[in-house]
Amino acid sequence: MHPFARLLDIAERSRSHASALPQQVEAVSYWRGVGFMLAGQNFVADMADVSEILQPPRLTKVPGVRSWVLGVANVRGRLVPVMDLAGLLGLPSKANWRSRRVLVVEQGDHLIGLLVDAVLGMQQFPIDRTVAADTIDPAFGVYVEHGFERDGREWPVFQLVQLVQAPEFLQIAV
């Protein structure tokens, strides 16, 4: 047998005994965020927007500021103003002090702490489960554009960076 014919024969036998390729399965893309509770409602914030989660730190009151500005805290040598997110939005808090947490948002060189009722850990949602957030309380409407649906529950995405850049947030003096 000629060497080239032999190679063709080997190739043909290899193809006839080869296993089938694995079935191609489309990979699901996920969106990840930090889940938190505010005024009895579950929310999620983009992981990139939350630089740290703290227990409520010891605060120093600041005179002449709005009621939702709780004070400033020293967090590892940096001053962090802490704001009550429910108070800012004009909503009652529905949690006790022990369950409350502070979401730290880093905006440029500044850190801002936002007090929430509870942190619900990291949440992930398939990107294709995005829903419009039209059933949300109007107090949140400005900062919530969409959400995700999972297990029959809606998780609105709270835009923390949009909040800390809003003019009403920046006007803290009375």
C-alpha positions in Angstrom: 0.0 0.0 0.0 1.2 3.4 -0.9 2.1 5.6 2.2 -0.4 8.3 1.2 -3.1 5.7 0.8 -2.3 4.3 4.2 -2.6 7.8 5.8 -6.0 8.2 4.1 -7.1 4.9 5.4 -6.0 5.8 9.0 -7.8 9.1 8.8 -11.0 7.4 7.6 -10.9 4.8 10.3 -10.2 7.5 12.9 -13.3 9.5 11.8 -15.5 6.5 11.9 -14.5 5.7 15.5 -14.4 9.3 16.8 -16.7 10.4 19.6 -19.2 13.0 18.8 -18.5 16.5 19.9 -20.1 17.7 23.1 -23.4 19.5 22.6 -22.9 23.2 22.6 -24.8 24.8 25.4 -25.2 28.6 25.5 -23.6 30.1 28.6 -25.8 32.2 30.7 -24.5 35.7 31.6 -25.1 36.9 35.2 -25.3 40.3 36.7 -24.0 40.5 40.3 -24.9 43.0 43.0 -25.2 43.6 46.7 -28.7 42.9 48.0 -30.0 45.2 50.7 -33.3 46.1 52.4 -34.7 49.6 52.7 -38.1 50.5 54.1 -39.3 46.9 53.9 -38.3 46.5 50.2 -35.5 44.4 48.7 -33.1 46.2 46.4 -29.8 45.3 44.8 -26.9 47.7 43.9 -24.2 47.1 41.4 -21.1 45.4 43.0 -18.9 48.0 41.4 -20.7 50.8 43.3 -20.3 49.4 46.8 -16.7 49.5 48.0 -17.4 48.2 51.5 -20.1 47.1 53.9 -19.8 48.2 57.6 -21.7 47.8 60.8 -22.9 51.3 61.8 -19.8 53.0 63.1 -19.5 55.5 65.9 -20.6 58.8 64.5 -19.8 62.4 65.3 -22.8 64.7 64.8 -22.4 67.6 62.4 -24.3 70.8 63.2 -26.4 72.6 60.6 -27.2 69.7 58.3 -30.4 67.9 57.3 -31.9 65.3 59.5 -30.9 62.4 57.3 -27.2 63.3 57.7 -26.3 61.1 60.7 -22.7 62.4 61.1 -19.2 61.5 60.1 -17.2 58.4 61.0 -13.5 57.7 61.0 -13.1 54.6 58.9 -9.4 53.5 58.9 -8.2 57.1 59.0 -10.6 58.5 56.4 -13.7 60.7 57.2 -16.9 59.1 55.9 -20.1 61.1 56.0 -23.0 58.7 56.9 -26.5 59.3 55.5 -29.7 57.6 56.4 -30.9 56.5 53.0 -34.5 55.9 54.1 -34.6 59.4 55.7 -33.2 61.0 52.6 -36.0 59.5 50.6 -38.6 60.4 53.2 -39.4 56.9 54.2 -39.6 55.3 57.6 -37.0 52.7 58.5 -38.4 49.3 59.4 -35.4 47.8 61.1 -33.7 47.8 64.4 -30.2 49.2 64.8 -28.5 45.8 65.1 -29.6 44.7 61.6 -28.6 48.0 59.9 -25.5 48.3 57.8 -23.7 51.0 56.0 -22.9 50.7 52.3 -19.8 52.6 51.5 -19.8 54.2 48.0 -16.5 55.6 46.7 -17.0 58.5 44.4 -13.6 59.8 43.2 -11.5 60.6 46.3 -14.6 60.7 48.6 -16.3 57.9 50.6 -20.0 58.2 51.4 -21.8 55.9 53.8 -25.4 55.0 53.2 -27.3 53.5 56.1 -29.7 50.7 55.0 -32.0 48.4 57.0 -30.1 45.2 56.3 -27.6 43.7 53.8 -28.8 40.6 52.0 -25.5 39.4 50.6 -24.3 39.0 47.1 -27.1 38.4 44.6 -26.8 37.2 41.1 -29.4 37.3 38.3 -29.4 36.0 34.8 -29.1 39.0 32.5 -32.2 37.9 30.5 -34.4 38.2 33.6 -34.4 42.0 33.5 -37.7 43.7 34.2 -39.0 47.3 34.1 -39.3 48.7 37.6 -42.7 50.3 37.1 -44.2 48.8 40.2 -41.8 50.5 42.6 -42.7 53.2 45.1 -42.4 56.6 43.5 -39.9 57.7 46.2 -37.4 55.3 44.6 -38.4 55.9 41.0 -35.7 58.4 40.2 -32.9 56.0 41.3 -34.5 52.7 40.0 -34.7 52.2 36.2 -35.0 48.4 36.0 -34.7 45.3 38.1 -34.4 41.6 38.0 -37.0 38.9 38.6 -36.1 35.7 40.5 -38.3 33.2 42.2 -41.4 35.3 41.7 -39.9 38.3 43.4 -38.7 41.6 41.9 -35.3 43.0 42.8 -35.0 46.6 41.7 -31.5 47.9 40.9 -30.8 51.0 43.0 -28.4 53.4 41.3 -26.2 54.4 44.2 -23.8 56.5 42.1 -26.7 58.4 40.5 -28.0 59.1 44.1 -24.7 60.5 45.4 -24.4 62.8 42.3 -28.0 64.1 42.6 -28.3 67.8 43.6 -30.7 67.0 46.5 -28.1 64.7 47.9 -25.3 67.3 47.7 -27.4 70.0 49.4 -27.0 68.8 53.0 -26.9 72.2 54.8 -30.2 73.3 56.4 
